[in-house]
């Protein structure tokens, strides 16, 4: 039984080296002092030679033993906790360690289905609390990763800049609306969460929501950027939309963002201030998951207008009606603030090269990047 397991775990390269040397099986057998049948069995993987036979084959073929026999490239299999929405067809996952847990998140939806996977799901883990994953990356990679939940499309740029500056570290960005990001952070699914929620009672950004969703947690709240939020309309603004009041017109159709997103909160506040109810707005219930998805809907003519940031409008050559300036903060548990990958993230966020590229997107102001807004629970 042990011999059979060993044969299954070793790959023979004898045939490839023999053919490259221009030898027949019989000729190799004579040089190595073997029978032709033995050479045939070794090449087919039916027989694993002992050390002496392997050395004779290597001498006959003029190469090291390691070039004739090797362990197969079997991916490491690990147990991970599944996070995010999982369907029966989701096998490709991103994998990272957050705190003491190894997390696997399906690569589906807004994060981009063609993003390279870290591993493949192979089945449920014992106890039903997770899954087994065959890693496609070096296991060390998942230990050197910072996971950020948020809706800012510039997080993709931040990931690229971090990898350039720190090739041994990486940032995984998972798209999530502001409230969903905070709740994911509360569940221990990320090292940081991005948010741009304005409290309608106080006008304060983010902190009231952070205190509510992560009550009692020790946290650092750090500004990543400030941006313009408003209405995305078609090039040339053919509908003549001037502001929220026009969204009640019967000839205007919108697309919206999901509840809990900063854009949805901004739109709701603007409609209330204009005396417009959601029932008066055609398309109010049509929800899209990202700033860029809203811009794409407007660009394609599927909608006349939608809430979003200036950079999304500019990316698709659309017009933009600003409604408010917002502060986009990263919320980071204090336990993670000194982790190398988190420190690399913060250093990259204030680096001139990253800030210059972000501001070139349009509608961004990174002058306050890295500013500590609050230390909570200390």
TAFENCOR-V963169 format. One record per pair of residues at least 4 apart in sequence whose ideal C-beta (glycine too) atoms are under 8 Angstrom apart, sorted by the first residue. I is the first residue (numbers start at 1). GAP is how many residues later the second one is. D is the distance in whole Angstrom. If there is no record, write none. Layout:
i:I gap:GAP d:D
i:I gap:GAP d:D
This chain:
i:1 gap:4 d:7
i:2 gap:4 d:7
i:3 gap:4 d:7
i:3 gap:45 d:7
i:4 gap:4 d:7
i:5 gap:4 d:6
i:6 gap:4 d:6
i:6 gap:42 d:6
i:7 gap:38 d:6
i:7 gap:39 d:7
i:7 gap:40 d:7
i:7 gap:41 d:5
i:9 gap:62 d:6
i:9 gap:63 d:7
i:10 gap:35 d:8
i:10 gap:38 d:6
i:10 gap:59 d:5
i:10 gap:60 d:7
i:10 gap:61 d:6
i:10 gap:62 d:8
i:11 gap:34 d:7
i:11 gap:58 d:7
i:11 gap:59 d:5
i:11 gap:60 d:7
i:11 gap:61 d:5
i:12 gap:30 d:6
i:12 gap:31 d:6
i:12 gap:32 d:8
i:12 gap:33 d:6
i:12 gap:56 d:7
i:12 gap:57 d:6
i:13 gap:4 d:6
i:13 gap:54 d:6
i:13 gap:55 d:5
i:13 gap:56 d:7
i:13 gap:57 d:7
i:14 gap:4 d:6
i:14 gap:14 d:8
i:14 gap:25 d:7
i:14 gap:28 d:5
i:14 gap:29 d:5
i:14 gap:43 d:6
i:14 gap:47 d:8
i:14 gap:54 d:5
i:14 gap:55 d:8
i:15 gap:4 d:6
i:15 gap:28 d:4
i:16 gap:4 d:6
i:17 gap:4 d:6
i:17 gap:44 d:5
i:17 gap:46 d:6
i:17 gap:50 d:7
i:17 gap:51 d:6
i:18 gap:5 d:5
i:18 gap:6 d:8
i:18 gap:7 d:7
i:18 gap:10 d:5
i:18 gap:21 d:8
i:18 gap:25 d:7
i:18 gap:43 d:7
i:19 gap:4 d:8
i:21 gap:7 d:8
i:21 gap:40 d:6
i:21 gap:41 d:7
i:23 gap:4 d:4
i:23 gap:5 d:5
i:23 gap:8 d:8
i:23 gap:38 d:8
i:24 gap:4 d:7
i:25 gap:4 d:6
i:25 gap:11 d:5
i:25 gap:14 d:5
i:25 gap:15 d:6
i:25 gap:18 d:8
i:26 gap:4 d:6
i:26 gap:10 d:5
i:27 gap:4 d:7
i:28 gap:4 d:6
i:28 gap:6 d:8
i:28 gap:11 d:5
i:28 gap:29 d:7
i:28 gap:32 d:6
i:28 gap:33 d:7
i:29 gap:4 d:8
i:29 gap:5 d:5
i:29 gap:6 d:6
i:29 gap:7 d:5
i:29 gap:9 d:7
i:29 gap:10 d:5
i:31 gap:29 d:4
i:32 gap:7 d:7
i:32 gap:21 d:7
i:32 gap:24 d:4
i:32 gap:25 d:5
i:32 gap:27 d:8
i:32 gap:28 d:4
i:33 gap:23 d:6
i:34 gap:4 d:4
i:34 gap:5 d:6
i:34 gap:19 d:7
i:34 gap:22 d:7
i:34 gap:23 d:8
i:35 gap:4 d:7
i:36 gap:4 d:6
i:37 gap:4 d:6
i:38 gap:4 d:6
i:38 gap:9 d:7
i:38 gap:11 d:8
i:38 gap:15 d:8
i:39 gap:4 d:6
i:40 gap:4 d:6
i:41 gap:5 d:4
i:41 gap:6 d:4
i:42 gap:4 d:8
i:42 gap:5 d:5
i:42 gap:6 d:8
i:42 gap:7 d:6
i:42 gap:11 d:8
i:42 gap:15 d:7
i:49 gap:4 d:4
i:49 gap:5 d:5
i:49 gap:8 d:7
i:50 gap:4 d:7
i:51 gap:4 d:6
i:52 gap:4 d:7
i:53 gap:4 d:6
i:54 gap:4 d:6
i:54 gap:11 d:5
i:54 gap:14 d:7
i:54 gap:15 d:6
i:55 gap:4 d:6
i:55 gap:10 d:6
i:56 gap:4 d:6
i:57 gap:4 d:6
i:57 gap:8 d:8
i:57 gap:11 d:6
i:58 gap:4 d:8
i:58 gap:5 d:6
i:58 gap:6 d:6
i:58 gap:7 d:5
i:58 gap:9 d:8
i:58 gap:10 d:6
i:61 gap:7 d:7
i:63 gap:4 d:4
i:63 gap:5 d:7
i:64 gap:4 d:8
i:65 gap:4 d:6
i:66 gap:4 d:7
i:75 gap:44 d:8
i:75 gap:59 d:4
i:75 gap:60 d:5
i:75 gap:61 d:6
i:76 gap:58 d:7
i:76 gap:59 d:5
i:76 gap:63 d:5
i:77 gap:45 d:7
i:77 gap:55 d:6
i:77 gap:56 d:7
i:77 gap:57 d:5
i:77 gap:58 d:7
i:78 gap:17 d:8
i:78 gap:24 d:6
i:78 gap:41 d:8
i:78 gap:54 d:7
i:78 gap:55 d:5
i:78 gap:57 d:6
i:78 gap:61 d:7
i:79 gap:23 d:7
i:79 gap:46 d:5
i:79 gap:51 d:6
i:79 gap:52 d:8
i:79 gap:53 d:6
i:79 gap:54 d:8
i:80 gap:13 d:8
i:80 gap:15 d:6
i:80 gap:22 d:4
i:80 gap:23 d:6
i:80 gap:24 d:4
i:80 gap:39 d:8
i:80 gap:45 d:8
i:80 gap:50 d:6
i:80 gap:51 d:6
i:80 gap:52 d:8
i:80 gap:53 d:5
i:81 gap:20 d:5
i:81 gap:21 d:7
i:81 gap:22 d:5
i:81 gap:23 d:7
i:81 gap:48 d:7
i:81 gap:49 d:4
i:82 gap:4 d:6
i:82 gap:11 d:8
i:82 gap:21 d:8
i:82 gap:22 d:6
i:82 gap:23 d:8
i:82 gap:24 d:8
i:82 gap:48 d:6
i:82 gap:49 d:5
i:83 gap:20 d:5
i:83 gap:21 d:7
i:83 gap:22 d:5
i:83 gap:101 d:8
i:83 gap:104 d:8
i:83 gap:106 d:5
i:84 gap:21 d:5
i:84 gap:22 d:6
i:84 gap:90 d:7
i:84 gap:105 d:8
i:85 gap:21 d:7
i:85 gap:23 d:7
i:85 gap:24 d:7
i:86 gap:4 d:5
i:86 gap:20 d:5
i:87 gap:19 d:8
i:87 gap:21 d:7
i:90 gap:16 d:4
i:90 gap:17 d:8
i:90 gap:18 d:5
i:90 gap:31 d:7
i:91 gap:29 d:5
i:91 gap:30 d:5
i:92 gap:14 d:7
i:92 gap:15 d:5
i:92 gap:25 d:4
i:92 gap:27 d:8
i:92 gap:28 d:6
i:92 gap:29 d:8
i:93 gap:11 d:4
i:93 gap:12 d:6
i:93 gap:13 d:6
i:93 gap:14 d:6
i:93 gap:24 d:6
i:93 gap:25 d:6
i:93 gap:26 d:5
i:93 gap:27 d:7
i:93 gap:28 d:6
i:93 gap:40 d:6
i:94 gap:10 d:7
i:94 gap:11 d:5
i:94 gap:13 d:6
i:94 gap:17 d:8
i:94 gap:21 d:7
i:94 gap:23 d:7
i:94 gap:24 d:5
i:94 gap:78 d:6
i:94 gap:80 d:8
i:95 gap:7 d:7
i:95 gap:8 d:7
i:95 gap:9 d:5
i:95 gap:10 d:8
i:95 gap:23 d:4
i:95 gap:24 d:5
i:95 gap:38 d:6
i:95 gap:40 d:7
i:95 gap:42 d:8
i:95 gap:47 d:5
i:96 gap:6 d:8
i:96 gap:7 d:6
i:96 gap:22 d:8
i:96 gap:46 d:5
i:96 gap:49 d:4
i:96 gap:51 d:5
i:96 gap:76 d:6
i:97 gap:4 d:7
i:97 gap:5 d:5
i:97 gap:6 d:7
i:97 gap:45 d:6
i:97 gap:46 d:5
i:97 gap:48 d:7
i:98 gap:5 d:6
i:98 gap:49 d:6
i:98 gap:90 d:6
i:98 gap:91 d:7
i:98 gap:92 d:6
i:98 gap:93 d:6
i:99 gap:89 d:6
i:99 gap:236 d:7
i:99 gap:237 d:8
i:101 gap:87 d:7
i:102 gap:40 d:7
i:103 gap:44 d:7
i:103 gap:86 d:6
i:104 gap:15 d:7
i:104 gap:17 d:7
i:104 gap:26 d:8
i:104 gap:27 d:6
i:104 gap:29 d:5
i:105 gap:69 d:6
i:105 gap:84 d:8
i:106 gap:15 d:8
i:107 gap:4 d:6
i:107 gap:5 d:7
i:107 gap:6 d:6
i:107 gap:8 d:5
i:107 gap:10 d:6
i:108 gap:5 d:6
i:109 gap:4 d:8
i:109 gap:66 d:8
i:109 gap:180 d:7
i:110 gap:65 d:4
i:110 gap:179 d:5
i:110 gap:180 d:5
i:110 gap:183 d:7
i:111 gap:4 d:6
i:111 gap:62 d:8
i:111 gap:63 d:6
i:111 gap:64 d:5
i:116 gap:20 d:8
i:117 gap:19 d:6
i:118 gap:17 d:7
i:118 gap:18 d:6
i:118 gap:19 d:5
i:118 gap:23 d:7
i:118 gap:24 d:7
i:119 gap:14 d:4
i:119 gap:15 d:6
i:119 gap:16 d:5
i:119 gap:17 d:5
i:119 gap:18 d:7
i:120 gap:13 d:7
i:120 gap:14 d:5
i:120 gap:16 d:7
i:121 gap:10 d:5
i:121 gap:11 d:7
i:121 gap:12 d:6
i:122 gap:9 d:8
i:122 gap:10 d:5
i:122 gap:11 d:7
i:122 gap:12 d:5
i:123 gap:8 d:7
i:123 gap:9 d:5
i:124 gap:4 d:6
i:124 gap:6 d:7
i:124 gap:7 d:6
i:124 gap:8 d:7
i:125 gap:4 d:6
i:125 gap:5 d:4
i:125 gap:6 d:6
i:125 gap:7 d:6
i:135 gap:4 d:6
i:135 gap:7 d:7
i:137 gap:4 d:4
i:137 gap:5 d:7
i:139 gap:4 d:7
i:140 gap:4 d:6
i:141 gap:4 d:7
i:141 gap:29 d:7
i:144 gap:24 d:6
i:144 gap:25 d:5
i:144 gap:26 d:7
i:144 gap:196 d:7
i:144 gap:197 d:6
i:145 gap:24 d:7
i:145 gap:25 d:5
i:145 gap:26 d:7
i:145 gap:27 d:6
i:145 gap:196 d:6
i:146 gap:23 d:7
i:146 gap:24 d:8
i:146 gap:25 d:5
i:146 gap:26 d:7
i:146 gap:45 d:5
i:146 gap:46 d:7
i:146 gap:193 d:7
i:146 gap:195 d:4
i:146 gap:196 d:5
i:146 gap:198 d:7
i:146 gap:199 d:5
i:147 gap:24 d:8
i:147 gap:25 d:5
i:147 gap:27 d:7
i:147 gap:42 d:7
i:147 gap:43 d:4
i:147 gap:44 d:5
i:147 gap:45 d:8
i:148 gap:7 d:6
i:148 gap:23 d:6
i:148 gap:24 d:7
i:148 gap:25 d:5
i:148 gap:26 d:7
i:148 gap:42 d:6
i:148 gap:43 d:7
i:148 gap:44 d:5
i:148 gap:45 d:7
i:148 gap:46 d:7
i:148 gap:182 d:7
i:148 gap:197 d:7
i:149 gap:25 d:5
i:149 gap:26 d:8
i:149 gap:27 d:4
i:149 gap:31 d:7
i:149 gap:32 d:4
i:149 gap:35 d:5
i:149 gap:36 d:6
i:149 gap:40 d:7
i:149 gap:41 d:5
i:149 gap:43 d:7
i:149 gap:44 d:5
i:149 gap:45 d:7
i:150 gap:5 d:6
i:150 gap:23 d:7
i:150 gap:25 d:7
i:150 gap:26 d:6
i:150 gap:28 d:8
i:150 gap:31 d:5
i:150 gap:42 d:8
i:150 gap:43 d:6
i:150 gap:44 d:3
i:150 gap:45 d:7
i:150 gap:178 d:8
i:150 gap:180 d:8
i:151 gap:24 d:6
i:151 gap:25 d:7
i:151 gap:26 d:6
i:151 gap:27 d:7
i:151 gap:30 d:7
i:151 gap:43 d:7
i:151 gap:45 d:8
i:151 gap:110 d:6
i:151 gap:111 d:7
i:151 gap:112 d:8
i:151 gap:139 d:7
i:151 gap:140 d:7
i:152 gap:42 d:5
i:152 gap:44 d:8
i:152 gap:72 d:7
i:152 gap:73 d:7
i:152 gap:75 d:8
i:152 gap:176 d:6
i:153 gap:137 d:7
i:153 gap:138 d:6
i:153 gap:139 d:6
i:153 gap:158 d:7
i:153 gap:159 d:7
i:154 gap:4 d:6
i:154 gap:71 d:7
i:154 gap:157 d:7
i:154 gap:204 d:5
i:154 gap:207 d:7
i:154 gap:210 d:7
i:155 gap:4 d:6
i:155 gap:16 d:8
i:155 gap:18 d:4
i:155 gap:39 d:7
i:156 gap:4 d:7
i:156 gap:17 d:6
i:157 gap:4 d:6
i:157 gap:197 d:7
i:157 gap:200 d:6
i:157 gap:201 d:6
i:158 gap:4 d:6
i:158 gap:13 d:6
i:158 gap:15 d:8
i:158 gap:187 d:7
i:158 gap:190 d:6
i:158 gap:191 d:6
i:158 gap:196 d:6
i:159 gap:4 d:7
i:159 gap:11 d:7
i:159 gap:12 d:4
i:159 gap:13 d:7
i:159 gap:14 d:6
i:160 gap:4 d:7
i:161 gap:4 d:6
i:161 gap:187 d:5
i:161 gap:190 d:7
i:161 gap:192 d:6
i:161 gap:193 d:4
i:161 gap:196 d:7
i:162 gap:4 d:6
i:162 gap:7 d:6
i:162 gap:8 d:7
i:162 gap:9 d:5
i:162 gap:182 d:6
i:162 gap:183 d:6
i:162 gap:186 d:5
i:163 gap:4 d:6
i:163 gap:6 d:7
i:163 gap:7 d:6
i:163 gap:8 d:7
i:165 gap:179 d:7
i:165 gap:182 d:8
i:165 gap:183 d:6
i:165 gap:186 d:7
i:166 gap:175 d:8
i:166 gap:178 d:5
i:166 gap:182 d:8
i:169 gap:171 d:7
i:169 gap:172 d:5
i:169 gap:175 d:5
i:170 gap:171 d:7
i:171 gap:170 d:7
i:171 gap:174 d:6
i:174 gap:10 d:8
i:174 gap:16 d:7
i:175 gap:114 d:7
i:175 gap:115 d:6
i:176 gap:4 d:4
i:176 gap:5 d:4
i:176 gap:8 d:6
i:176 gap:17 d:8
i:177 gap:4 d:7
i:177 gap:80 d:7
i:177 gap:81 d:6
i:177 gap:83 d:5
i:177 gap:84 d:3
i:177 gap:85 d:7
i:177 gap:87 d:8
i:177 gap:112 d:8
i:178 gap:4 d:7
i:178 gap:16 d:7
i:178 gap:17 d:4
i:178 gap:18 d:6
i:178 gap:19 d:5
i:178 gap:31 d:7
i:178 gap:82 d:7
i:178 gap:83 d:6
i:178 gap:84 d:5
i:178 gap:87 d:8
i:179 gap:4 d:6
i:179 gap:16 d:8
i:179 gap:18 d:7
i:179 gap:30 d:7
i:179 gap:34 d:7
i:179 gap:80 d:8
i:179 gap:81 d:3
i:179 gap:82 d:7
i:180 gap:4 d:6
i:180 gap:80 d:6
i:180 gap:81 d:8
i:181 gap:4 d:6
i:181 gap:9 d:8
i:181 gap:12 d:4
i:181 gap:13 d:6
i:181 gap:14 d:6
i:182 gap:4 d:6
i:182 gap:11 d:5
i:182 gap:13 d:6
i:182 gap:27 d:6
i:182 gap:28 d:7
i:182 gap:31 d:4
i:182 gap:32 d:7
i:182 gap:149 d:7
i:183 gap:4 d:7
i:183 gap:30 d:6
i:184 gap:5 d:4
i:184 gap:6 d:6
i:184 gap:9 d:6
i:185 gap:4 d:7
i:185 gap:5 d:5
i:185 gap:7 d:7
i:185 gap:8 d:4
i:185 gap:29 d:7
i:185 gap:146 d:6
i:185 gap:148 d:7
i:186 gap:27 d:6
i:186 gap:28 d:5
i:186 gap:31 d:8
i:191 gap:141 d:7
i:191 gap:142 d:7
i:191 gap:145 d:5
i:191 gap:148 d:7
i:191 gap:150 d:7
i:191 gap:151 d:6
i:192 gap:138 d:5
i:192 gap:139 d:6
i:192 gap:140 d:5
i:192 gap:144 d:7
i:192 gap:150 d:7
i:192 gap:153 d:7
i:193 gap:137 d:7
i:193 gap:138 d:5
i:194 gap:30 d:7
i:194 gap:134 d:6
i:194 gap:135 d:7
i:194 gap:136 d:6
i:194 gap:137 d:8
i:195 gap:11 d:5
i:195 gap:14 d:7
i:195 gap:15 d:7
i:195 gap:67 d:7
i:195 gap:133 d:7
i:195 gap:134 d:6
i:195 gap:136 d:6
i:196 gap:9 d:7
i:196 gap:10 d:7
i:196 gap:31 d:8
i:196 gap:33 d:7
i:196 gap:66 d:4
i:196 gap:130 d:5
i:196 gap:131 d:7
i:196 gap:132 d:5
i:196 gap:133 d:7
i:197 gap:8 d:7
i:197 gap:9 d:6
i:197 gap:12 d:5
i:197 gap:65 d:5
i:197 gap:68 d:6
i:198 gap:5 d:7
i:198 gap:6 d:7
i:198 gap:7 d:5
i:198 gap:64 d:8
i:198 gap:67 d:7
i:198 gap:68 d:7
i:198 gap:71 d:7
i:198 gap:126 d:7
i:198 gap:128 d:7
i:199 gap:4 d:7
i:199 gap:5 d:5
i:199 gap:6 d:7
i:199 gap:9 d:4
i:199 gap:10 d:7
i:200 gap:65 d:8
i:200 gap:69 d:6
i:202 gap:6 d:7
i:204 gap:4 d:6
i:205 gap:121 d:7
i:205 gap:122 d:5
i:205 gap:124 d:7
i:206 gap:4 d:6
i:206 gap:15 d:7
i:206 gap:121 d:7
i:206 gap:123 d:5
i:206 gap:125 d:8
i:206 gap:167 d:7
i:207 gap:4 d:6
i:207 gap:14 d:7
i:207 gap:166 d:7
i:207 gap:167 d:6
i:207 gap:169 d:8
i:208 gap:4 d:6
i:209 gap:4 d:6
i:210 gap:4 d:6
i:210 gap:9 d:7
i:210 gap:11 d:6
i:210 gap:121 d:5
i:210 gap:164 d:8
i:210 gap:166 d:7
i:211 gap:4 d:6
i:211 gap:165 d:7
i:214 gap:5 d:6
i:214 gap:117 d:7
i:214 gap:162 d:8
i:216 gap:161 d:6
i:217 gap:116 d:6
i:217 gap:159 d:7
i:217 gap:160 d:5
i:218 gap:115 d:7
i:218 gap:116 d:4
i:218 gap:117 d:7
i:218 gap:157 d:8
i:218 gap:158 d:7
i:218 gap:159 d:4
i:218 gap:160 d:6
i:219 gap:112 d:6
i:219 gap:113 d:7
i:219 gap:114 d:6
i:219 gap:115 d:6
i:219 gap:155 d:8
i:219 gap:156 d:7
i:219 gap:157 d:4
i:219 gap:158 d:6
i:220 gap:111 d:8
i:220 gap:112 d:5
i:220 gap:113 d:8
i:220 gap:114 d:6
i:220 gap:117 d:5
i:220 gap:152 d:6
i:220 gap:154 d:8
i:220 gap:155 d:6
i:220 gap:156 d:8
i:221 gap:108 d:5
i:221 gap:109 d:7
i:221 gap:110 d:5
i:221 gap:111 d:8
i:221 gap:151 d:7
i:221 gap:152 d:4
i:221 gap:153 d:5
i:221 gap:154 d:8
i:221 gap:155 d:7
i:222 gap:107 d:6
i:222 gap:108 d:5
i:222 gap:110 d:6
i:222 gap:124 d:7
i:222 gap:148 d:6
i:222 gap:149 d:7
i:222 gap:150 d:6
i:222 gap:151 d:7
i:223 gap:104 d:6
i:223 gap:105 d:7
i:223 gap:106 d:5
i:223 gap:107 d:8
i:223 gap:145 d:5
i:223 gap:146 d:6
i:223 gap:147 d:7
i:223 gap:148 d:5
i:223 gap:150 d:6
i:224 gap:104 d:5
i:224 gap:105 d:6
i:224 gap:106 d:5
i:224 gap:125 d:6
i:224 gap:145 d:6
i:225 gap:103 d:5
i:225 gap:133 d:6
i:225 gap:139 d:5
i:225 gap:140 d:7
i:225 gap:141 d:5
i:225 gap:143 d:8
i:225 gap:144 d:6
i:226 gap:99 d:6
i:226 gap:100 d:7
i:226 gap:101 d:5
i:226 gap:102 d:7
i:226 gap:138 d:7
i:226 gap:139 d:4
i:226 gap:140 d:8
i:226 gap:141 d:8
i:226 gap:142 d:6
i:227 gap:82 d:5
i:227 gap:83 d:7
i:227 gap:84 d:7
i:227 gap:98 d:7
i:227 gap:99 d:6
i:227 gap:101 d:6
i:227 gap:136 d:5
i:227 gap:137 d:5
i:227 gap:138 d:7
i:228 gap:81 d:7
i:228 gap:82 d:4
i:228 gap:92 d:7
i:228 gap:94 d:5
i:228 gap:96 d:8
i:228 gap:97 d:6
i:228 gap:98 d:8
i:228 gap:135 d:4
i:229 gap:33 d:7
i:229 gap:34 d:7
i:229 gap:37 d:5
i:229 gap:78 d:7
i:229 gap:79 d:7
i:229 gap:80 d:6
i:229 gap:81 d:8
i:229 gap:93 d:7
i:229 gap:94 d:6
i:229 gap:95 d:5
i:229 gap:96 d:8
i:229 gap:97 d:5
i:230 gap:36 d:8
i:230 gap:77 d:7
i:230 gap:78 d:8
i:230 gap:79 d:8
i:230 gap:80 d:7
i:230 gap:90 d:6
i:230 gap:91 d:5
i:230 gap:92 d:4
i:230 gap:93 d:4
i:230 gap:94 d:7
i:231 gap:10 d:7
i:231 gap:12 d:8
i:231 gap:13 d:8
i:231 gap:74 d:5
i:231 gap:75 d:7
i:231 gap:76 d:6
i:231 gap:77 d:8
i:231 gap:89 d:7
i:231 gap:90 d:4
i:231 gap:92 d:7
i:232 gap:62 d:6
i:232 gap:63 d:5
i:232 gap:66 d:5
i:232 gap:73 d:7
i:232 gap:74 d:5
i:232 gap:75 d:7
i:232 gap:76 d:5
i:232 gap:80 d:6
i:232 gap:81 d:4
i:232 gap:86 d:6
i:232 gap:87 d:8
i:232 gap:88 d:6
i:233 gap:4 d:5
i:233 gap:6 d:7
i:233 gap:8 d:5
i:233 gap:65 d:7
i:233 gap:71 d:7
i:233 gap:72 d:5
i:233 gap:80 d:8
i:233 gap:85 d:7
i:233 gap:86 d:5
i:233 gap:87 d:7
i:233 gap:88 d:6
i:234 gap:4 d:6
i:234 gap:5 d:7
i:234 gap:64 d:6
i:234 gap:65 d:7
i:234 gap:67 d:8
i:234 gap:70 d:7
i:234 gap:84 d:6
i:234 gap:85 d:7
i:235 gap:82 d:6
i:235 gap:83 d:6
i:235 gap:84 d:6
i:236 gap:83 d:7
i:237 gap:4 d:6
i:237 gap:82 d:5
i:237 gap:84 d:8
i:239 gap:7 d:8
i:239 gap:12 d:7
i:239 gap:13 d:6
i:239 gap:65 d:5
i:239 gap:66 d:7
i:240 gap:6 d:8
i:241 gap:5 d:5
i:241 gap:6 d:8
i:241 gap:11 d:7
i:241 gap:63 d:7
i:241 gap:64 d:6
i:241 gap:80 d:7
i:242 gap:4 d:6
i:242 gap:79 d:7
i:243 gap:27 d:8
i:243 gap:31 d:7
i:243 gap:78 d:6
i:243 gap:80 d:8
i:244 gap:23 d:8
i:244 gap:26 d:4
i:244 gap:27 d:5
i:244 gap:29 d:7
i:244 gap:30 d:4
i:244 gap:32 d:6
i:244 gap:79 d:7
i:245 gap:29 d:5
i:245 gap:30 d:8
i:245 gap:31 d:6
i:246 gap:6 d:6
i:247 gap:5 d:6
i:247 gap:7 d:6
i:247 gap:24 d:7
i:247 gap:27 d:8
i:247 gap:29 d:6
i:247 gap:33 d:8
i:247 gap:34 d:5
i:247 gap:58 d:7
i:248 gap:4 d:8
i:248 gap:26 d:8
i:248 gap:28 d:5
i:248 gap:32 d:4
i:248 gap:33 d:6
i:250 gap:32 d:7
i:252 gap:29 d:8
i:252 gap:30 d:7
i:252 gap:52 d:5
i:252 gap:53 d:6
i:253 gap:29 d:5
i:253 gap:30 d:4
i:253 gap:50 d:5
i:253 gap:51 d:5
i:253 gap:52 d:8
i:254 gap:27 d:6
i:254 gap:28 d:7
i:254 gap:29 d:4
i:254 gap:30 d:6
i:254 gap:32 d:7
i:254 gap:49 d:6
i:254 gap:50 d:7
i:254 gap:51 d:5
i:254 gap:52 d:6
i:255 gap:28 d:6
i:255 gap:31 d:5
i:255 gap:32 d:8
i:255 gap:33 d:5
i:255 gap:39 d:6
i:255 gap:42 d:5
i:255 gap:43 d:7
i:255 gap:47 d:7
i:255 gap:48 d:4
i:255 gap:50 d:8
i:255 gap:51 d:4
i:256 gap:8 d:6
i:256 gap:11 d:7
i:256 gap:27 d:7
i:256 gap:28 d:6
i:256 gap:29 d:7
i:256 gap:30 d:6
i:256 gap:31 d:5
i:256 gap:32 d:7
i:256 gap:50 d:7
i:256 gap:51 d:7
i:257 gap:4 d:4
i:257 gap:6 d:4
i:257 gap:7 d:4
i:257 gap:10 d:7
i:257 gap:30 d:6
i:257 gap:31 d:7
i:257 gap:32 d:8
i:257 gap:37 d:7
i:257 gap:49 d:8
i:257 gap:50 d:6
i:257 gap:51 d:8
i:258 gap:6 d:6
i:258 gap:29 d:5
i:258 gap:30 d:8
i:258 gap:31 d:7
i:259 gap:5 d:6
i:260 gap:4 d:7
i:260 gap:5 d:8
i:261 gap:4 d:7
i:262 gap:4 d:6
i:262 gap:64 d:7
i:263 gap:4 d:6
i:263 gap:28 d:7
i:263 gap:31 d:7
i:263 gap:44 d:4
i:263 gap:45 d:6
i:263 gap:46 d:8
i:264 gap:4 d:6
i:264 gap:43 d:7
i:265 gap:4 d:6
i:266 gap:4 d:6
i:266 gap:41 d:6
i:266 gap:57 d:6
i:266 gap:58 d:6
i:266 gap:60 d:8
i:267 gap:4 d:6
i:267 gap:40 d:4
i:268 gap:4 d:6
i:268 gap:10 d:8
i:269 gap:4 d:6
i:270 gap:4 d:6
i:270 gap:53 d:6
i:271 gap:5 d:4
i:271 gap:6 d:7
i:271 gap:7 d:7
i:271 gap:10 d:7
i:272 gap:4 d:8
i:276 gap:4 d:5
i:276 gap:5 d:7
i:277 gap:4 d:8
i:278 gap:6 d:5
i:278 gap:7 d:8
i:279 gap:5 d:8
i:283 gap:20 d:6
i:286 gap:17 d:7
i:288 gap:5 d:4
i:288 gap:6 d:5
i:288 gap:9 d:6
i:288 gap:18 d:7
i:289 gap:4 d:6
i:290 gap:4 d:7
i:291 gap:4 d:7
i:291 gap:17 d:4
i:291 gap:18 d:5
i:291 gap:20 d:8
i:291 gap:21 d:4
i:292 gap:4 d:6
i:292 gap:20 d:5
i:292 gap:23 d:7
i:292 gap:24 d:8
i:293 gap:4 d:7
i:294 gap:4 d:7
i:294 gap:9 d:8
i:294 gap:12 d:4
i:294 gap:13 d:7
i:294 gap:14 d:5
i:294 gap:18 d:7
i:295 gap:4 d:6
i:295 gap:11 d:7
i:295 gap:13 d:6
i:295 gap:17 d:4
i:295 gap:18 d:6
i:295 gap:20 d:7
i:295 gap:21 d:5
i:295 gap:23 d:6
i:296 gap:4 d:6
i:296 gap:20 d:7
i:297 gap:5 d:4
i:297 gap:6 d:5
i:297 gap:9 d:6
i:298 gap:4 d:8
i:298 gap:5 d:5
i:298 gap:6 d:7
i:298 gap:7 d:7
i:298 gap:8 d:6
i:298 gap:18 d:8
i:298 gap:20 d:6
i:299 gap:17 d:5
i:299 gap:18 d:8
i:299 gap:19 d:6
i:308 gap:4 d:5
i:308 gap:5 d:7
i:309 gap:4 d:8
i:309 gap:54 d:6
i:310 gap:4 d:6
i:310 gap:10 d:5
i:310 gap:12 d:7
i:310 gap:52 d:6
i:310 gap:53 d:3
i:311 gap:4 d:6
i:311 gap:50 d:4
i:311 gap:51 d:5
i:311 gap:52 d:5
i:311 gap:53 d:6
i:312 gap:4 d:7
i:313 gap:5 d:4
i:313 gap:6 d:7
i:313 gap:7 d:4
i:313 gap:50 d:8
i:314 gap:4 d:7
i:314 gap:6 d:7
i:314 gap:47 d:7
i:314 gap:48 d:4
i:314 gap:49 d:7
i:315 gap:46 d:7
i:320 gap:43 d:7
i:327 gap:41 d:8
i:327 gap:46 d:8
i:329 gap:44 d:6
i:332 gap:4 d:6
i:332 gap:5 d:6
i:332 gap:10 d:6
i:333 gap:4 d:7
i:334 gap:41 d:8
i:334 gap:43 d:7
i:334 gap:44 d:7
i:336 gap:6 d:5
i:337 gap:5 d:6
i:337 gap:6 d:8
i:338 gap:4 d:7
i:338 gap:5 d:7
i:339 gap:4 d:7
i:340 gap:4 d:6
i:341 gap:4 d:7
i:342 gap:4 d:7
i:343 gap:4 d:6
i:344 gap:4 d:6
i:345 gap:4 d:6
i:346 gap:4 d:7
i:346 gap:24 d:6
i:347 gap:4 d:7
i:348 gap:6 d:6
i:349 gap:5 d:6
i:349 gap:6 d:8
i:349 gap:17 d:8
i:349 gap:20 d:5
i:349 gap:21 d:6
i:350 gap:4 d:8
i:350 gap:5 d:7
i:350 gap:19 d:5
i:350 gap:20 d:4
i:351 gap:4 d:7
i:352 gap:4 d:6
i:353 gap:4 d:7
i:354 gap:4 d:6
i:354 gap:12 d:8
i:355 gap:4 d:6
i:355 gap:11 d:4
i:355 gap:14 d:6
i:356 gap:4 d:6
i:357 gap:4 d:7
i:358 gap:6 d:5
i:358 gap:8 d:5
i:359 gap:5 d:5
i:359 gap:6 d:7
i:359 gap:7 d:6
